[in-house]
């Protein structure tokens, strides 16, 4: 007999891939050999989103096309970035048998601008990505899966030399601050490369990059004593052997090969990479393995690397659910084939290049015309027949602006910095951490003298001008078919902000010439005709002034209780005085606020008055603070006018005090405007709800008659019923969520929800409300967290029953509630608490049973486990309840239930 103390059931100690069910397979153990042998597999994901932040507010605003999500970053995150951190392996019943962090096995780069967003939006996934790199370093002799990426995805061959260096230096510094190590490799935007770019990579200590096979011109093996001058092999038609790395040498001043200066290059397998995006390769891990097997060379070479590269968003966003295919391939399919999952840096350490390569002059992976996709009407686009004649004028216009900004930066930067361009390269330290202490440390390192506050503001404006100058070359602005798309507008917004910052520091006016040059860029859209109109209609209208920020603060103060110090987007708002009075339906607030930019340290002291006449009618006035006496006199006059209860009189006072310039509800930033519109609608919606509820109650019998006779219910009655029941259901869900704060689900509210659901099903109503779905997800997570954290098994039976009722409501009403986070939380708890409870129970008993499970990816092993049926009955009952909770959540725990008897 084998005691449970002598083996580790299901390998529960050290990995997320410790399956609870009978389809368990152990993740591959990898003891890195000193030399490479056999077949190695690397799948590289290029994870990137264009920067979408409003240049003035430093946040991504709502994008209606991404519905039901807030913006496209958020949507793709929930379809791709998070699922890959928690990739499911399912059994044939659709139950979860394992959760894999795909980033532990993928070679990957994640754009720095995307990583910054992830860090703010989902710290759990962000930490899983960092953890994955650490674990891959441990598994692969110190070579992590993560590589760096050109900072904001500019096309490097089209950048000037300074920008090339800054892009790579920012990329390295950003990478180091996150992953705690220097990057070995770097992903070039669109894999765009020329020899000038290659030289910068070498000078910056980058060891390797990844290119498309079409970018190689010719290659040959290294010289040997037997063959001192091997012949070049022409491979310009994507014919290069992608199963080995290559070395690309720079030339010395005489034009000869400089054997001390080189970059190692991997060429990914083009056909497989294409098929991953456009064919059925990712439909199953079996398909993926089969396709890779076809690429394995059968020429008895001792080692070979099968590598593929594609947009990381392919895995879950472009191809829904394919992160599951990757997970199973990494931990089961590939090891069963005897293949080692690795990354480029690790393979390079085992098998350095024995061949050299020469590249075509200027190339990229998504343009067959070099890099013309980002400067000319070359025909490469994703649209339906539109021209791209706007590309060259846009490129020329931005290049011209960049050159003017260089002059300004040189002229004014030397007043503040010992070396303005070194300061720009180091500015990434401030971008990563805008705390006062860090900014002060930056100035201490680079300033020519102790800068005054106003000098610090101008110095930061100059650096921000240069940051936006780099951002305006983000490749996405040229990638698609039309200038007026969001990507083109975004790069123009960056240019606009750079122009403003230049004017603030140097007093120069660059916008007139800029707009004039944009007129040479023809749009495909009749509304715009040319780029200057795109700029006027979509860019200048999106600008945000400090007055507008103050107006936003003033109007929202009527609906929000602000603290004395409040963060407002990228501004700190310090409330110095505030007073609000109501007179009937009239509301007046007067105050003073100090706004401080977290980006440039610019600060402005404003006085505001906001007058709400009721409904949608707001009148907000802003002016600079001019003194305490005049401010108090202003307050006195305005509140005296309010006491007369005359809107006309108060409006006259506002005009006399502030002038004709004013702000209204439409001047609020979109997020807050929509929130306030919802609040203003609340009273109307409440009255409508009461009306619909009355119609529903009065006509309930009639509706039942329609259903009995299988007749179509009049739409007016059906709508009234769905509104009435939907609002009742939402109210009950809110009440349930409120009363479940102690970790218990209210039986009364659950019963009410079940009754409403039964009524809705009887009357064939759909209770589709976004807030209901969100509340259900929160309820399940909160319940699990509080319920399992206290480790009290005494009430598990009742809690399990209530949770089952809640989840069944979701299924019955087809609410679309996601159980993903609940599964992830339970899966971790299963490993850390439930399975140890099972093992402890089994070890204390002596009755013999047998269990089958797969061991070390090889064969099924029959293991004898000794337990007894006597004693600990109560504990056994509670453990089984905990396991049944896993079943309710959709996890495969049947093997453990069988084991316990």
N, C-alpha and C positions, 0 to 999 in steps of 0.2 A: 504493500500500500504506500501511497505518496501523500505526505501531510501537506496541508496548504501552507505551512510555514516554510516549506522547502522549495516553493516556486512562486513566481509572480503571476497571478491569474490575469490574463489579458494585458500584461505589460503596462500597468496603470501608472508607473512612476514618473515618466519624464517627457511625455509628449502629448500634444493635443490629439494625436492620432492614436488614441487608445480606445478602441471601439468597445462599446458595451455589449454588442450583440454577437451572434454566431458567425457573422461574416468578417470577423476581425482578421486583419493582417498587420503584422508588425512593420513599422516604417523601416526603410533600409538603413542598416548600420553601415557607416563608411569609415574605414580606416585608410586614410589617404596613403597610397603607395608612393615610393620615391620616384618611380617612373610610370608613365601612362601605359596601360595595356587595355585592349578591348575597345568597346564602343562606348563613347561618352555622348550624352545628350544635353543640350542647352536650349531652353526656350526663353527668348528675351522679349519682355514687354516694355514698350516705350509709352509710359503713362504721362499724358500731358493734356492740359486744357489751356486755351488762350486766356491771358489775364482779363477778367471781366469787371474789375473793380471800377467804380466811379472815381475818376482821378481827383475829385474834390473831396469826396467823403470816405474814400478808401474802403468801401464795402461793395459787395455785389448786390445790386438791386433786383427787385422782382422781375422775372422774365416770363411773360404769359405763355410763351410757346413751350415752356418746360413743365406746364401743369401736368399733374397735380402738385408738382414740387415748386419750390420758391424760385429756383434758377437752374440753369443747366449743370452747373457744378454739383448741385445737390442731387439732381436727378441721376446723373451718371455715377455719383458716389453710391447711391442706393442700388444701382443696377450693376456696378462693377467694382469700385474700390473696396467697399465693405464686404460684398460677397466673396471676394478673393481672400480677405483676411479670415473669413469664417466659411470656407468652402465645404459644402455638405457631400458626404458619401452616403448614398441611400441603398436600402435593400429593395427587393422586388415588390415590397408592399408600400414603398415610398417613405419608410421610416429612416430616421437618421441613425447610421451606425458609426459615423466618424465625422469630425470637423477638422479640416486641414487649413493651416495658414499657407496659402499658395506662395506668398512672398518668400517663404523659407526655401523654396525650390526653384522659383523663377529667377532668372537673371533679369534685372529691371533697372530702369531709370525713371524717376518721377520729377517732373519739372519743378524747379524751386518755387515758382509762383503758385503752382498747384499744391505743393507741400505746405506752403504758408497758409493757404486756405484750409487744408485738411487739419492743420494744427489748431486752427480756431474753431472749426466746425465739429470735428469728431476726434477728440483726443484718444479715445480707445483704439480706433483704427490706426491713427498716427503712431501710437506706441507699438501696435502690432507690427507695423512696417519696420520700425527701428529694431524691435526684438527679432524679427525675421533675419535681418542682416547680421545681428550678433550671433544668432544660432548658425547661420550659414558659415560665418567665420570660424566658429568652433568646429564645424563638420568638415570644412575644406581647408584646413591648415592655414587659417588666418586670412583667407580670401573671401570677402563678403560678396553677396549677390548684387548689392546696390552699386551702380556707377553714377557719375555726375552727368549733368546735361548743360549745354550752353544756356546761360542764365534765363533769358527771356525769349529763347527760340528765334533768334535772328538768323538769317542766311549768311553764314560766315564769309563766303567768297565775295559777297557784295558789301561787306563792312570795311571801314577803314582800319588801319593797323591798330590804332589805339582802342577802338571799340572791340576788336578781336580779343585783345589782351584783357580788357575789363570784363568781357563776357565770361572768359575762362576763369579769371581770378575771382569774380563774384561766385561763379559756379563752385569752385573749389572751397571757398570760404563758407558758403551756405551748406555744402555737403559736410564739411568738417564739423560745423556747429551742430548738426543733427546726428550724424552717424558716429562721431567721435574718432574718425580716422581720415586719412587723406584718400581721395579717390584714385584707383589704379587706372580706370578707364573713363571715357567721356563720350556721351552720345551727342552727335552733331545734329542740329535741327535739320530735318529732312535728309539726313546723312550728307548734307551739302559740303563738299570739300574741294580745295585746290591746294597747290603746294605751299602757298603763303599761309594758309590756315594750318597745314600740317606742320610747318615750321614753328608756329606759335604753340601748338600742342606740345611739340618736343621741348621747346624752351621752358614751358610751364610744368614739365615733369610728368605729363600724361603718358602712360605706357602703351595704351592701345585704344582703338576705336572699332566700330562695327560698320561695315558698308554693305551695299548691295553688290551682287556679283557683276552687274552691268557696269560698275565703276572702275573695274580693273582693265588695264590696257594689255599688259603682257607680264609674264612671270618666268622664273627659272630657278633651279636648285642652287644652293650655295656652291661656290667653287670648292673643289677638293684637289688633293694631290694628283688623283687620277684624271680629273677633269677641271683644269684650272680656269677655263673660260666656257661655262655651259651656254648652250644656245637659248635665246629667248623663245618662249612659246606665246604666240599671239592668242589672247583670250578675250578680245574686245566684245565678242557677242555673247557675254554671260557664260563663257565656257570654262571659267576658272574652277578648279577643284576646291570646293568649299569645306572639305573635311579636314583641312589643316590651316594653321595660322601662317601669315606671311610677314615679312619685314620690308618696310618701305624706307629707303635711305634718302636723306637730304644730300645736296651737293655742297662742296666747299666753294671757296671764292674762285677757284680755277675751273669750276664746272665738273670736277671729278666727284665720284661717290665718296661721301664722308661716312666711313664705317662706324664712327663714334656717335653719330646723330641719326636717329631713326625712330619710327613709330611702328609698332606691331599692329597688324590689321587682321580682323576676322571678317570673312565674307559669308553672310548667311545663305542658307539654301533658298534660292528664289522661288522655285515651283512650290515647295511645301508652304513657304510663308504666304504666297498668294492664295493657295488652297485653303489655308486656315481662315482667310477673310471671305472667300467667295464660293467655296465648295463645301462638301460634307465632312471634311477632315475632323472637325470638332464636334460632330454629332455624337460621337462616342469615343471613349478612350481606346477601344479596339480599333476604330478607324484611324485614330491618330498614330497608334503604334504600328499599324500596318503600313501607313504612309511613310513613316520614318524608316521602317524595315526595308522598304524599297530603295531608300537612299544609301543604305549601308553598302560599302564597297566590299566585294568578295574577293579581293586580290591578296588576301593573307597579310596585309600590312599589320604591324603590331598594335597600332592604335589609330583611331579616327574619331573626329568630332562631328556629330550631326547637329547643326545649330539652325534655328529659325528665329526670325525677328518680325514683329508686327506691332501695330498700335495696341497698347495694353487694354484699351477700351473694347477691343474685340472680345475679350473674355468677360462677357456679361452684359455689355451695353449694345454693341453691334450684333453680337450673337448671344441671345439670352440664355442664361443657364450654363454656358460652356465652362464656367469656373469649376463645375462638378467634374466635367471631363478631364480637366487638367489635374485636379486633386487625385482622382483615382489612377490616372496615368503615372503621376509622380511616385505614389506610394505602393502601387501594385503592378500595373502593366509593365512599366519600364524595368523594375527590378526582376520581374518574372522572365523578361527577355535577357537578363544578364547585363543590362545597360546601367551605367553610372550617371546619375543626374548631377551635373556640375555647373560651374559658371566659367566665363571666359578667363578671368584672372587666374583661377585655380588651374584650368587646363594649360594656360600659358606657363605656369610655374612647373608643370610636369613635362610639357612637350614644347619647348621653345621653337621658334620657326627654323626650318631648314631650307626654306625657299624665300626668295625676295620677289617683290612685285613693283611694277610701275603703274601709276594711276593715269586715267584720262585727265586732261587738263582741268576741267571744271565740271563737276557732276553732282547729282542728287538722286534720291531713290524714287521720287514721284514726278520727275520731269525728264523726258527723253531728249530735251534740248539744252542740257547743262543745267543752268539755274534761271532760264528765261521765264519760268512760271512766276517768278517774283520780280520781273522787270519788263516783260514784253508780252505781246499778244501772240503767244506761241501755240495756242490751241489746247493747252493742258488746263482743264477746269472741270468742275463737277456739275456744271449747269446744263441747261438744255438749249444750246445753240447761240447764246449771247456772245458778243465779242468781248475782248479784254484789252481794248485799245487804251483804256485808262491806266493800265499798269505802268507804262513808261513815264507818263507825266507825273503820276503819283510818286514814283521812285525819285525822279529828278527834283520834284518840289521838296520832298523830305530831305534829300541830300543837300539841296541848297540851304534849307533851314538849319540842318545840322552844322554846316560850315559857318553860317553866321553865328550860331550859338557857341561854336568853338572860339571864335574871336572874342565874344563877350566873356566867356569863361576864362580865357587867357588874360584878358585885360583886368578883370575885377577879382578873379580868383587869387592872383598873386598878392592882393592887398590883405588877404586873410590867411593864406596857406603858404608854407615853405615851398611846397611843390603841389600845385592844384591837381595834377593828374594822378599823383600818388594818393592824394586825399580822396579823389574819386574812386580809385581802386579799393581803398580801405572803407569807403562809405557803406559797403555791404554790412559792416559791423553795426552801423546805426540802423540800417533797414531791418536787420534781424532783431534789434533791441533798441526801442526808442525811449527808454527810461532816461530821466534827467542825469543820473549818474553815468550812464554809458555815453551819452552825448557829451557830457563834460570831459570824460576821459578821451574821447575822440578829439575834441578841441585842444586839450592839453598836449596831445601828440603832434598835431598838425599846424596849429595856429602860429602866426608870425609874432604875435604879441597877445596880451590879455584882451580878448575881444569884449567890447561893450555889448549890451543886450541887442541893440539895433544892428551891430556888426554881426553878431551871431545869427540874427534873423536873415540878413542878406547872404551870409555864408551858406546857410541851410537852403535858402532859395536857389542859390547857384547849383548846389549839389542836386537838389530836386529837379532843377531845370535839366541837368545832365541825365538824371534817372529817367525822366519822361522822354528825353531825346533818344535814349536807348529803347524804351518801350515802344516808341512810334515805329520802330523797324521790326516789330514782332511779325513773323512770317505769315500769320493767318490773314493779315490785311490784304495780301495778294493772292491767296490760295484759291479762292472761289471765283465765281463768274461775274460778280458785280461789286462795284465800289460802295454802294449804299447799303450793303449787307452789314449786320452788326459788327463783323470783324474789321471791315474797312472804316466804319464810323469810329470804332474804338481807337484805332491808331491815329485818326485825325483828332480825337479828343485828347490824346496824349500830346500831340503837336500843339494843340490849342493851349493846353496848360503850360507847356514849355515856353510858348510865346508870351503868356501872361507873366510868368516868373521872370523872364528876361526884361520885360517892361518895368516890373517892380524894382529890379536891382539897377538896371542901366538906363531906364527911361527911354528905351528905343521902341519904335513902332515897327514891328515886323509883319503884322497880320495883313496889311493891305497888299503887299507884294505876294505873300503866301496865297491869299485868295485869288489874286490875279493869275498866278501860275496854275492853280487848281482848275481854272476855267478851261485849260487845255486838256483836261481829262474827261472824255465823253462817257456819260452814264448810259446804261441800257434802259433806264426807267424814264419815261416821258415826263414825269412830275419834276425830275431834277435836271435833266438834259446834260449838265456838266458838273464837275466836282465842286465848283464854287457854290452851287446851289445846295449840294449835299452838305457842305460845310455850314452854310447859313441856316438851313432848315433843321439839321439834325445835330450839329455840334454846338454852335453858339447858343442855341436855345437850351442846351443842357448844362451850361455853366452855372456855377454856384458861387454867389458872393457872400462875404461875411454878413452883410445885411440880411441876406436870405436865411442864413443860419440863425441869426438873432430872431427873425420873424418866425421861423419854425419853432424856436424855443418859446416865443411869446404865445403863439396860437395854441400849441400843445399844452402849455401850462394851464389852460382852462379845463383840461381833461386829465392831467397828470400831476401828481404831487411830486415836484422835483426836490431833491436834496439840496443843501447849500452848495455842494460841489457835485456836479453831474457830468458823466461822459456822454457826449452827443456826437456819435460817429467818430471822427478823428479830432474832435475838439473837446476841451474841458470847459464847461460852463459853470462859472462861479456866480451864484445868485447873491447880489449885494443888497438888493431891496426888492420887496414884492408885496403888492396889496391888490386884493380883488373884492369887488362889491357887486351885488345883484340888486336889480330893481325891476320886479316883475319878470318879464321875459328878456330883459336887457342885462348883459354881463359886461363889466369893464375890469380889466387888469392893467396895472401900471407897475413898471419895475425897471431895475437896472441890472445888467448882466455883463460880466467880463468874459469874453471868449478868448481862449488860448489854443492855438493850433498845436497839436502833438507832433506835427510834421516839421513845421518851420519855426515854432516858438513865437510866431506873430501873435500879438494880442490886441484886442480892441474893446473899448468900454462903451456899451450902448445903453441908451434909454429907450424903452418901448411902451407903447400903449396898444392894447388889443380890445376891440369893441365887438361883442357878439350880439347881433340883433335878433337871434333866433334862427333855427333851421340852418340853411347853408350860407347865411349872410355874415361874413366876418370882415372887419376893417382893422388892419394892423399897421401901425406907423413906427418907424425906427429912425433914430438920429444919434449921432455921437454924444456921449456924455460931456457936458460943457461946464459943470460945476454943481455943487450941492445946493446952493440957493435957488438957481434956476430950475433944478429938478424938483425941489419941494414945491415951488410955486406952480410948476406944471401939474403936479399931482393934485394940488388944491383946486385949481381951475377945472380940471377934468372931472373930479368927483363931485364938485359943486354942480356942474352941468348934468351929471347923471342923476342927482337928486331931483332935478326938475322933470325927470321921466320923459324927456323929449329927445328922441333919437336924432331929430334934425339939429337941435341945439348942440348936442354932443358932437355930432359929425362936424359942425361948423368949428367948434373948439379944436378938434383934432387937426383940421386943415389949417387953422390959424397957428397952431403950435408946431406942426410938423411939415406943413406944406402939402402939395397934392400927391406926392409919391406915397403909395400904400401897397400892402400885400393882402392877399385873400387866401381862401382855402386852397385854391389851385396852385398857389406858390409853395405849399408844403411839399416835402420830399415824399415820393410815392408811397412808401411803406406807411408812414404816419397818416397821410391823407386818407388812405383806404381804411385804416383803423377808425379814424374819427368819423368817416362816412358811415361806418357800421354802427358806431355809437349813436349818431344822429338818427339813424333809421330804426333804432331799437324800439322807440315808443310806437312808431307806425306799425312795425312788425308785430308787436304785442297786441295791438288792436286787431290786426288782421287775423292773428292766431285765434283770438277770442271769437271773431266772426266765423272763421272756418270751423272751429270746434262746435259752434252752435248749429251750423249747417249740417255737420256730420251727425250730431246727436238727433237733430230733428228728422233726418232722413235715413237713419240706420235701418229701419224696417224695410224701406223701399229698396235700399241697396241689397239687402239680403234676398229680397224677392227677385231682383235682377240676377243674382248669382244662382239662386235655386233653379231659375228657368234658363240658366246658361246664356243670358243675354248680355250684350255689352253695356257696361255701366256708363251713363252720361259722363263725359269728361269733367264737367264742372263738379259733379259729386265725387268723382274719383280723386280729383285734385284736392278738394276740401278734406277728404278722408286721409290722404297721404300727408298733408300738412298737419292736420290735427294729431294723428298718431305719431308722426315724426317728431313733433315738438314734445309730446308727452314722453316719448321714448328718450329724447335727449335730456329732458329734465330729470328723469329717473336715473339715467346714466351719471349725470353730474352729482346727484344726491348719493348714489352708490360710491362714486369716487371720493366724495367728501368724507363719507362715513367709514371708508376702508383705510383711513390713514393709520389706524393702529394694527394693520396687517390682517384684519378679519373682513370677510365679505358679508354685508348685511343681508340676512335671509329675506327680510321684508322687501327690500328693493329688488333683490334678485327675482322674487316672486312676481313683483309688479312688472319687471321687464319681460318675464316669460309670458305673462298674461297679455301684454301689449303685442309681443311677437306672435302669439297664437291668433290674436284678433287680426293682425296685419296679414298673416298667411291666409286666414279665412276670407278676408276681403281682397286678397291678391294685391296688396300694397307693397311698394318698395320703400324701405326706410334707409335711404342712402343719404347720409349726412357725414361730411368729412370729420366733424368734431367727434361723432360717435366712434368712428374707427380709431381715431387718435386716443380717445378716452379708454376704449377697450384695451388697446396695447399698453397704455400706462397702467391700467388696473392689473393686468396680468403680471407685468414686470414688478410693480410695487408689491403685489401679493407674494410673489415668489421670493423676492429679496427679503422682505420682512419675515415671511413664514419660515424660510430655510435658515436665515441668519441666527435665529434664536435656538436652533437645534432641538426644539421641543417636539417630541414625537407624540405627545399626548392627544392633540386634537387633529392629527393628520387626516383621520377618516372624514371628519366633517369638512375640513378645508379642501380636501381632494374632491369631495362631492360638489362643493360650491364652485370650485374652479372648473370642474367638468361641465357644470350647468352654464357657466359663463362662456366657455369655449363652444359649447353646443349651440348657444344663441348665435354666435358668430356664424357657425355653419348653416343654421336654419335660415338666417336672414341674408346670407351671402354678403356679409359686410366687408369681406376682404381683409380682415385683420391679420397682420403678419405675426407669426409666432417665432420669428427668427431669433430675436434677442432673448426671448424666454428660453428657447432651446439652448442657446449658447450659455446662458447663466446656469441652467439645469445641468448641462453637460459638464461644466467645470465642477459643480457641486457633486455630481455623480462620482467624478474621479477622486475628489478630495475628502468626501464624507460618506457617501452611500456605499461605495465599493469597500472601503475600509470597514464599515459596519458589517457588511456581508461577510468579509473575511474573518472579522473578529467572531461573529456568530458561528461560522463554520469551524473555526479552530477550537471553540469550546465544546464541540459536540463530536459524536463518534460513529454515527451511522454512515455506512459507505454508500456513495452514489458515484455515477460516472458522468463525465461531461466531455464532449468533443470540442476542440478548438484548434485553429490553425496556428502553427508555431514557426516563427522565423521564415515565413513566406514559402515553406517547403511542403510539408505533408501534414495531414490531420493526425493528431496524437491523442490517444485515449488516456486520460488522466484520472486516477482514482482520488477521490476527495472524501475524507472521513467526516461525517456529521452524525448527530443523533437527533431523534425526534422528541426527546424528553427535555423538558425545561425550556426556559426563555421563550415560551409561547407568545407572550405579549410583545416582546421585542421583535420576534419573527413577524408578527402581524403588522407592526408599525413599519418595519423595513419593506415588507411587501407593498404597503400603501405608498411609500416613497417611490418605489419602482413603478407602481401603477400610475403615479403622477407623471413619470417620464413617458409612459405609454400615451397618456392623455395629450402630452405635448408633441407626440409624434416621434419619439426616440425608440430605437430597438433595444429593449432591456429584457427580452424574453429569456435569454440564456441565463440571466441571473435569477429570474423568477423560477425557471426550471431547476436551477441549482439549489434553491432554497426549499423546493418541494411544495 
